């Protein structure tokens, strides 16, 4: 028998390759939790084969071609950008997730109890050679939030806000207490006698709606529109004749547009930078007098503004 070294080497290489573990993309669920703020399973119910109301599981994904099944089956699957909604019978305990070209995730044991009309959020992650190559987008869930910040450029002072977010739709209310003052305004009688002088400050309340567009997993861009009520109040200047009933306060209503850029720095904390612009819609006769007398006061009702702060989500 002849000895063929090249043939033996080739055989050994093939044997070695066969023994090496196959490695490729794998599917993983990084988090699974109940979402008590999501009412979709109640407002848009589905019935299983026993005519009982289903639970809803929302999977946060970057691609929506995952096939999801449960140990009790799946009633309906709805695919949206960044989300796969799956209605399953209550009591479902295990899930299987498959996607072409990836190792399936089989018999994933759900860590919480699946109840009738319950809503749950899960995050699917794709792992390649033990390294994450595709992370889930920030979930489009339901949250309450509050924030503190500082207003600049027009009314300068501290601000607070509270709001709610549902599937990236945002409604918020806020308040700004102005610290900066206007220039002194002097008021004279018809015969030229000084009546009083005032310095003015402003306070602002507003209600806005917005929609968040995630840019990756950290940054979110949120256009906002709304209305503002600006309250301007005068304060007598010490040492000058005072008439506390004279030209003391006024108000205006402004339309507001803003573009919030926020960055996630923790599980539930975001820093934000929000440039804004106000357009004067209506003003009281007294506020009109103020605006005509001092451009700084007018800027409190119309012009650019900037808010910097932190948002905390619950």
C-alpha positions in Angstrom: 0.0 0.0 0.0 1.3 3.4 -1.0 1.5 6.2 1.5 -0.1 9.5 0.4 0.9 12.2 2.8 -1.2 14.9 1.1 -4.3 12.8 1.3 -3.8 12.1 5.0 -3.2 15.8 5.8 -6.4 16.7 3.9 -8.3 14.0 5.9 -6.9 15.4 9.2 -8.0 18.9 8.3 -11.5 17.8 7.4 -11.7 15.8 10.7 -10.5 18.9 12.6 -13.1 21.2 11.0 -15.8 18.7 11.7 -14.9 18.7 15.4 -14.9 22.5 15.7 -18.1 23.9 17.1 -20.3 25.6 14.6 -20.7 29.3 15.5 -23.2 31.8 14.1 -25.9 34.2 15.0 -28.0 33.3 18.0 -31.3 34.7 19.3 -31.6 35.9 22.9 -34.3 37.6 25.0 -32.5 40.0 27.3 -35.5 41.2 29.3 -39.1 40.2 29.8 -41.4 42.1 32.0 -45.1 43.0 32.6 -46.2 46.4 31.4 -49.2 47.5 33.6 -49.5 50.8 31.7 -50.2 49.2 28.3 -54.0 48.6 27.9 -53.9 47.2 24.3 -54.9 43.7 25.4 -58.0 45.2 26.9 -58.9 47.8 24.3 -58.1 45.5 21.3 -58.8 42.0 22.7 -58.3 38.7 21.0 -60.0 35.4 21.9 -58.2 32.0 22.0 -59.7 28.7 21.0 -61.5 28.5 24.3 -63.1 31.9 23.8 -61.0 33.4 26.6 -59.2 36.7 26.3 -55.6 36.6 25.4 -52.5 38.3 26.7 -50.3 40.5 24.6 -46.6 40.2 24.3 -44.7 43.0 22.5 -41.2 42.1 21.2 -38.8 45.1 20.7 -36.7 44.2 17.6 -34.6 45.7 14.8 -36.0 43.3 12.2 -39.5 42.0 12.1 -39.0 38.6 10.4 -38.8 36.6 13.6 -41.3 33.7 13.9 -42.6 33.4 17.4 -44.5 30.5 18.9 -45.6 29.5 22.3 -46.2 26.2 24.1 -50.0 26.9 23.9 -49.8 28.3 20.4 -50.2 31.9 19.1 -53.6 33.5 18.3 -52.3 36.4 16.2 -49.1 38.2 15.2 -48.9 41.8 14.2 -45.7 43.2 12.7 -44.9 46.9 13.0 -41.7 48.9 12.7 -39.5 47.9 15.6 -42.2 45.9 17.3 -43.8 42.4 16.9 -47.0 42.0 18.8 -48.1 38.5 19.7 -51.4 37.5 21.2 -51.1 34.3 23.2 -53.4 32.3 25.5 -53.2 33.0 29.2 -51.0 30.5 31.0 -48.4 30.4 28.2 -45.1 29.4 29.9 -42.6 28.9 27.0 -41.7 30.5 23.8 -39.8 29.5 20.7 -38.3 32.1 18.4 -36.9 31.4 14.9 -35.3 33.5 12.2 -33.7 32.3 8.9 -29.9 32.0 9.2 -29.9 32.0 13.0 -29.8 29.5 15.7 -33.4 29.3 17.2 -34.2 30.1 20.7 -36.2 27.1 21.9 -38.3 26.6 25.0 -37.5 30.0 26.5 -39.2 29.9 29.9 -41.2 33.1 30.5 -40.1 34.6 33.9 -43.5 36.0 34.8 -47.1 34.7 34.9 -49.0 35.3 31.7 -52.5 36.4 32.6 -55.7 37.2 30.7 -55.7 40.7 29.2 -52.2 41.2 30.5 -49.6 43.2 28.6 -45.9 42.3 28.5 -42.7 43.7 26.9 -39.7 41.7 25.8 -36.5 42.6 24.1 -34.9 40.4 21.4 -31.2 40.6 20.9 -29.0 39.0 18.2 -25.7 37.6 19.3 -22.8 36.8 16.8 -19.8 34.8 18.1 -20.7 35.8 21.7 -20.7 39.5 20.7 -23.8 41.6 20.4 -24.3 42.8 16.8 -27.9 44.0 17.0 -29.4 45.5 20.1 -33.1 46.4 20.6 -34.3 49.8 20.0 -35.5 51.8 23.0 -38.9 50.3 23.8 -42.0 52.1 22.6 -43.8 51.5 25.9 -45.9 53.4 28.3 -44.2 55.6 30.9 -44.8 58.5 33.3 -42.0 61.0 33.6 -41.0 64.2 35.4 -38.2 66.6 34.8 -36.3 69.6 36.1 -34.3 72.0 34.1 -33.2 75.6 33.4 -34.7 78.0 30.8 -32.5 80.4 28.9 -32.5 83.1 26.1 -36.0 84.5 26.9 -37.5 83.8 30.3 -34.5 82.7 32.3 -35.2 80.5 35.4 -35.9 77.0 36.7 -38.4 74.7 35.1 -40.4 71.6 36.1 -42.4 69.3 34.0 -44.6 66.2 34.2 -45.9 64.0 31.4 -46.8 60.6 30.0 -45.5 58.6 27.1 -47.5 56.0 25.2 -45.9 54.2 22.2 -43.6 57.3 21.8 -46.5 59.7 21.8 -45.8 62.3 24.5 -48.1 64.7 26.4 -46.5 67.0 29.0 -47.2 70.0 31.1 -44.5 72.4 32.4 -43.9 75.5 34.5 -41.1 78.1 34.3 -40.4 80.7 37.0 -38.6 83.6 35.5 -35.7 85.2 37.4 -34.6 87.8 34.9 -36.2 91.3 35.0 -37.2 93.7 32.4 -35.8 97.2 32.1 -37.5 99.7 34.4 -40.7 101.2 32.9 -41.7 104.7 34.1 -45.3 105.9 34.1 -46.4 109.5 34.2 -49.7 111.3 34.6 -51.1 113.5 31.8 -49.5 116.5 33.4 -46.1 114.9 33.4 -45.9 113.8 37.1 -44.2 110.5 37.8 -46.8 108.0 39.0 -44.7 104.9 39.5 -42.0 102.7 38.0 -42.0 99.0 37.5 -39.6 96.1 36.8 -41.3 93.1 35.3 -40.9 89.3 35.7 -42.6 86.5 33.9 -44.0 83.0 34.7 -45.0 80.5 32.2 -47.2 77.4 32.0 -47.5 75.2 28.9 -49.0 72.1 27.5 -47.4 70.2 24.6 -47.6 67.1 22.4 -44.7 65.3 20.8 -43.5 62.1 19.2 -40.1 60.5 19.9 -37.9 59.2 17.1 -35.1 56.9 18.5 -31.7 57.3 16.9 -30.0 54.1 18.0 -30.3 53.0 21.6 -29.2 56.1 23.4 -30.4 59.2 21.6 -34.0 60.3 20.9 -35.2 63.2 18.8 -38.6 64.5 19.8 -40.5 67.3 17.9 -42.9 69.1 20.2 -45.8 71.5 19.6 -48.1 73.2 22.1 -49.4 76.4 23.7 -48.1 78.6 26.4 -49.6 81.0 28.9 -47.2 83.8 29.9 -48.0 85.8 32.9 -46.1 89.1 33.4 -46.2 90.9 36.7 -44.7 94.2 37.7 -42.8 95.0 40.9 -42.4 98.6 42.2 -38.9 100.0 42.3 -37.8 101.1 45.7 -37.4 104.8 46.2 -39.8 105.8 43.5 -43.5 106.8 44.0 -45.6 103.6 44.2 -49.1 103.0 43.0 -49.6 99.3 43.4 -52.8 99.3 41.3 -51.1 100.9 38.3 -50.0 98.8 35.3 -49.1 95.8 37.5 -49.7 92.7 35.4 -50.7 91.3 31.9 -50.8 88.0 30.1 -50.2 86.5 26.6 -50.8 83.2 24.8 -48.1 81.8 22.5 -47.9 78.8 20.1 -44.7 76.9 20.7 -42.6 74.5 18.6 -39.6 72.7 19.9 -37.1 70.0 19.0 -35.8 68.0 22.0 -32.6 66.0 21.8 -32.3 63.6 24.7 -29.6 61.0 25.6 -30.1 58.1 27.9 -27.6 58.0 30.8 -29.2 55.3 32.9 -32.1 52.9 32.9 -34.6 55.6 33.5 -32.8 58.9 33.3 -32.3 61.2 30.2 -30.5 64.4 29.7 -32.0 66.8 27.2 -31.3 69.9 25.2 -34.4 71.6 23.8 -34.3 74.6 21.5 -37.8 76.3 21.1 -39.5 79.0 19.3 -42.7 80.9 20.4 -45.2 82.8 18.2 -47.4 85.4 19.9 -51.1 84.4 19.4 -53.0 86.7 21.7 -52.2 89.2 24.5 -54.0 91.4 27.0 -54.1 95.1 26.4 -51.8 95.6 29.3 -49.3 93.1 28.0 -49.4 94.8 24.6 -48.4 98.0 26.4 -45.5 96.2 28.0 -44.4 94.6 24.7 -44.4 98.0 23.0 -42.4 99.5 25.8 -39.7 96.9 26.2 -38.4 94.4 23.6 -37.2 92.1 26.4 -40.8 91.7 27.7 -41.9 91.0 24.1 -39.3 88.2 23.8 -41.1 86.4 26.6 -44.0 85.9 24.3 -42.3 85.5 20.9 -38.8 84.4 20.0 -36.2 81.7 20.6 -35.8 79.9 23.8 -33.6 77.1 25.2 -34.3 74.5 27.9 -31.7 72.2 29.4 -32.5 69.5 32.0 -33.0 66.0 33.1 -36.0 63.7 32.7 -36.8 60.8 35.0 -39.0 58.0 33.7 -41.1 55.7 35.9 
